[in-house]
C-alpha cells in the first residue's frame, strides 16, 4: 500500500511541476532592444536583437560578430562542445544573450539565421 501511495504522490508532483514550468515559460518573454542606452542597462539582463551580420572574427574558443540594424552591436558567442556555427556576412540573424557590464556588448546564448 505504501508503494502505491508513494507512486501516486510522485506522479502528481511530476505533473504539477511540468504544468508549472510550462506556464512559467509561456509567460517569460525576452524583450527586443536596441543598443541605445545599453551601457546603462542592468548587467546580465537577457535581451533579444535582430540585425545583419557586418563582420565575423573566429577565435579558438569564441566568435565575435558585429551586427547592424540602426546601430552596431558586438556579440560574443562561446563555442560549446565543438558545435558547428555557420554564419556569413550579410545573414539576417536574431540573437538572444546577456548584457555585458560597461560596454555595448552582448554575450550571446542563442543565435539563429532568419530567412
C-alpha positions as CSV (number, residue, x, y, z in Angstrom):
1,X,0.0,0.0,0.0
2,X,2.8,2.4,0.8
3,X,4.4,1.9,-2.7
4,X,1.2,2.7,-4.4
5,X,0.8,5.9,-2.3
6,X,4.4,6.9,-3.0
7,X,3.9,6.3,-6.7
8,X,0.7,8.5,-6.7
9,X,2.5,11.3,-4.9
10,X,5.4,11.1,-7.4
11,X,3.2,11.2,-10.4
12,X,1.1,14.1,-9.1
13,X,4.3,16.0,-8.2
14,X,5.8,15.4,-11.6
15,X,2.7,16.5,-13.4
16,X,2.2,19.6,-11.2
17,X,5.9,20.6,-11.8
18,X,5.7,20.1,-15.5
19,X,2.5,22.2,-15.7
20,X,4.1,25.0,-13.6
21,X,7.2,25.1,-15.8
22,X,5.0,25.2,-19.0
23,X,3.0,28.2,-17.6
24,X,6.2,29.9,-16.5
25,X,7.9,29.5,-19.9
26,X,4.8,30.9,-21.7
27,X,4.8,34.0,-19.5
28,X,8.5,34.7,-19.8
29,X,9.2,37.0,-22.7
30,X,12.6,38.4,-23.7
31,X,12.3,42.0,-25.0
32,X,13.8,43.1,-28.2
33,X,16.0,46.1,-27.5
34,X,18.4,48.4,-29.3
35,X,21.9,49.4,-28.2
36,X,20.8,52.9,-27.3
37,X,21.3,53.1,-23.5
38,X,22.7,49.5,-23.3
39,X,25.7,50.8,-21.3
40,X,23.3,51.8,-18.5
41,X,21.3,48.6,-18.7
42,X,21.5,46.1,-15.9
43,X,24.3,43.6,-16.2
44,X,23.2,40.0,-17.0
45,X,19.8,41.1,-18.4
46,X,18.6,38.9,-21.2
47,X,17.8,40.8,-24.4
48,X,16.9,40.0,-28.0
49,X,18.3,41.7,-31.0
50,X,17.9,41.3,-34.8
51,X,20.2,42.6,-37.4
52,X,22.5,41.9,-40.4
53,X,26.0,40.5,-39.8
54,X,28.6,43.1,-40.7
55,X,31.8,41.3,-39.5
56,X,32.8,37.9,-38.1
57,X,36.0,37.1,-36.3
58,X,36.6,33.4,-35.3
59,X,38.9,32.7,-32.4
60,X,39.8,29.4,-30.8
61,X,37.1,29.4,-28.1
62,X,34.7,32.1,-29.3
63,X,33.3,34.0,-32.2
64,X,32.9,37.8,-32.3
65,X,30.1,39.0,-34.5
66,X,29.2,42.6,-35.3
67,X,25.5,43.1,-36.4
68,X,23.9,46.3,-37.6
69,X,20.3,47.5,-37.7
70,X,20.1,51.1,-36.9
71,X,23.3,50.9,-34.8
72,X,26.1,48.4,-34.5
73,X,26.3,45.8,-31.7
74,X,29.1,43.4,-30.8
75,X,28.1,39.9,-30.0
76,X,30.4,37.3,-28.4
77,X,29.4,33.6,-28.9
78,X,31.4,31.0,-27.0
79,X,31.9,27.6,-28.7
80,X,30.4,24.8,-26.7
81,X,31.0,21.2,-27.2
82,X,32.6,21.9,-30.6
83,X,29.2,22.9,-32.1
84,X,29.4,24.0,-35.7
85,X,28.2,27.6,-36.2
86,X,27.8,28.5,-39.8
87,X,27.3,32.3,-40.2
88,X,28.2,34.5,-43.2
89,X,28.4,38.2,-43.7
90,X,25.1,39.6,-44.8
91,X,23.0,37.0,-42.9
92,X,20.0,38.4,-41.0
93,X,20.1,37.0,-37.5
94,X,18.3,37.0,-34.2
95,X,20.5,36.9,-31.1
96,X,19.4,36.3,-27.5
97,X,22.0,37.0,-24.9
98,X,23.0,38.7,-21.7
99,X,24.3,42.3,-21.5
100,X,27.9,42.9,-20.5
101,X,28.9,45.3,-17.9
102,X,30.2,48.7,-19.0
103,X,30.3,48.1,-22.8
104,X,27.7,47.9,-25.5
105,X,28.4,44.2,-25.9
106,X,26.2,41.1,-25.7
107,X,27.3,37.6,-24.6
108,X,25.2,35.5,-27.0
109,X,23.5,32.4,-25.7
110,X,21.4,31.6,-28.8
111,X,21.6,32.7,-32.4
112,X,19.6,31.8,-35.4
113,X,19.5,32.9,-39.1
114,X,16.2,34.4,-40.2
115,X,15.3,33.9,-43.8
